[in-house]
Amino acid sequence: MENRLRYIRLAICDREEDTMIRLENFLEERRARGQVQIHIDTMKNGAQLVRKIMEQESYDIICLESELSDTDGIQLAKTIRETDEETVFLVLAADESRIKEIFDIMPAVYLKKPVERQEFLHWLERSIRRMTDERKYYVFNFNRRTYHVPYRRICYLESRNHKLVIKTELEEYSLYGKLDEEEERLRAAGGMFFRIHKSYIVNYWHIHWLDGSAVEMVNGETLPVSDAYRERLRREYWQYTEKIRQKLHRSI
């Protein structure tokens, strides 16, 4: 069974440059061990984090200062949690006065500054293990193995030459299956997948832009939008976008 996390996206949101550099150094140490690829984004305030999310960036782990320069970090985490059940928050704080508040944003860990190397790496590993064991996966069989791919890491599904092609951030899998049946299965992902064509289902978080005839994915690929799905795509896409925007804007 293939149930190992291969790639994670992590954000560090903290107003202190020293803290960001410190955590990046710890993460570079973890990167050097291999097994998991780690993509890191850094930002100095809550507005930058919200902007990234509104640009359809999704994070597996967010290292978030409890009191940012422009907003309350824990309140921002609560707002993100309303639309994202899976992200793990590592809350960075100068003292322990707000430790009880993280129960509202679980899964989360409260880390006192300056963050110690061993403690950070310990909770990073715990977070990775938790994501591997508990997050929502799209499960399929390929080459006699069972794969568990997190929904958010799927770019799109394609019907090609009577086969089902699953395109992820890192790999492509081709297997027997029907796109109509997979569309029904993907409803469990909470509305993040859209049918754009008889041959394509795309993930909201991997759309760079769209118009009436095409969708450009974050990876640079351009996929066609058919007349049959154009209006539904436009409606569902903006409904999902507006739901996220309203929740996030309340926190900034």
N, C-alpha and C positions, 0 to 999 in steps of 0.2 A: 504493500500500500504506500502510495506517494502522498504524504501529508506533512511535508516539510516546507516551511516558509523560505522562499528564495530571495525575496526582494521586499524591502519596506521603505516607505517614505516617512521622513521625520522632520518636524519643524521645531526650531528653537525661537521662542518669542520672549525677549527680555531686553530691558532698556540698558543693561550694563554690558559693555563690550567685553569686559574681563570674563563675565559669566559665559557669554557665547563662545569665546575662544576656549575656555576651560572645557566646556561640554564637547565642542568640536574635537578637541584633542582626545578626549575619552572615546568618542565615536570612531576616530581614526584608528585607535588601538583595537577596537572591536572589529572594524573593517579588515584589518590586517590578518585576523584569524580566519577570514573567509566564511564559507557556508551561506551567509546572508549578505546580499548587496544592500547598502544603505545609502539612500539619496537624502541629502540634508538641505533644507532651506532655512535661512535665518532672517529674522525681522525684529525691529526695535519697538513696535507698538501694536496695539490691537487692531488698528485700522489696516495695517499692512497684512495682518493675518486674515482679516475679513476679506480684504481685496483678493488675496490668493484663493480663498475658498470660493468667492464669487466668480473667479476665473476658472472655476471647476477643478481646482487642485484638491486632492484628498490626501489626508495624512493618517498613517497607522498610529503614530505616536506624536504628541505635541508636548514639548517641554515649555511650560507656560508660567511666566512670573505672576505671582498672586496679585500684585498691584502695579499695573503698567502705567506709563506716563499719561495715557489718554483714556484709560478705562479700567474697570475692576477685572482682573484676570480670571478670577473664579466665576464671576457672573458671566463673563464671556464664554467660559467653558460650559456653564449651564445652558446657555443659548445654543452652542454648537451641539450639545448632547441631545437637544430636542429633535434634530434631524440626522444625527449620527450616533448610533448605539455602540459602535465598535472602537472608535479611536480611544487610545489609552492616554490619559493626561498625567504627566509628571509635573506637579505643581512646585514651583521654586519660590521659597519664601524666606524672609529675613529672620523670622521667629516662628513659634508654634501656635500663635494666638488664633489662627483660623483653621486649624487642623480638622475640626469637626465638620467644616463646610464641604469637605471633599466627598462626604457620603452622598451628596446630591449629584455628583458627577462621576460616580464609579462606572467603569474601572479607572482608578486614579491612585497616585502615590504622592505623598507630601514629603518634599525634600528641603531640608534647611540649608541655606547658604552659609558659607561657601560649600557647594556640593562636593562631598568626598568621592574620590575616584572609585573605591571599592563599592560604596553604597550605590552609586549611579550605575555601574556595570552590573551589579546584582539585580537591580530593578529593571534594567534594560533586558537582561536575559529572561527574567520572570515575565515581562511583557511580551517578548517574542514567543515564549512557550505558550502563554495564554492565547495569543492570536492563533497559533497553530492548532490548539486544542478546541477553542470555543467559538471562533468567529464563523460567520455564515459563508458556506462554501458551495460552489457549483461542482458537483461530483460527476465524473464520467470515467469510462474505461478506455484506455489507449495502450496498444502494444502489450496486452496482458497485465497491465497495471491499473489500479484505481487511483485517479488523481483528484485532489481537493484544491480547487483554485478559488481564492476569495472573489466574491462577486465584483468588487471594486477594481480588481486587477484584469478583468476581461475588457478588452477594447470593443470587440464586436463578434457576432456569430454570422457565418455566411453559409448559404447553400451553394455548393459548387460541385458540378459533375456528379450529382446524385449522392454527395457526401456532405456531412456537416463539418465546417471548418471553424475552430475556436481560436481566435486571435487574442493573445494576452500581451502584456507589456514586454515579455521576454521571449515567448515562444509561440508556435503555431501547431495545432493538433488537428488532424483530419481523421474522421471516424464516421461510421454509419449512424444516421439519425435524420429526423425531419424537423425543419425549422419551426413549423407550426406547433409541434409538440413542445419544443424548447421554449417558445414564446410563453406558453402556459406555465412551464416550470419557473421561468424567470420572474413571474409575478411575486414570488417569495422575496425578491430583492427590494421590494418596497417602492416600485415605480421608477427606478433609475434606468430601465432599459426601454428603448423605443423601436418599434418596427418602422423602417423607412422605405422598404422595398420588399418584393416577394422573396428576395435573396439575402436581405440583411436585417439584423437587429443590432442596434448600437447602444453603448453605455453612455449615459449623460456625462459622466465625469471624464470621458475621453473625447468629447466633442470640442473642437477648437472654434469653429463657426459653422453656421448653416444658412442656406437660403432656400429658395423654392425648388431648386433642382439638384442640390448636392450638399453633402456634409463633409467638411474637412476635419479629420481626426487629429488629435494632438501629435500622433506619430508621423503626420505629414500625408497620410493616405487620404484620397478623396473618394467618397462613395456616393452613388446615385440615389436621389429621392424620386420615387415614382408618383405619378398623379394620384394613384389610389390611396396613398398614405400621406400626402402632403399636408392636408388640412389637419388631420389627426396629429401628425408630428408637431406641427406648429402649436396647436392647442396644448398638447400634453407637455411639450418642452417648456413653454412659458408658464404654465401652471406650476410645474415643478420648480422652475427658477424663482418664481415669485414667492412660493412657499418658503424657500430657503432664504431669499433676500429679506422678507419681512421679519423672520426670526432673528437673523444676524443683525439687522439694522437697529433692532431694539436695544442691543447691547453696546452700541457705540454712540 
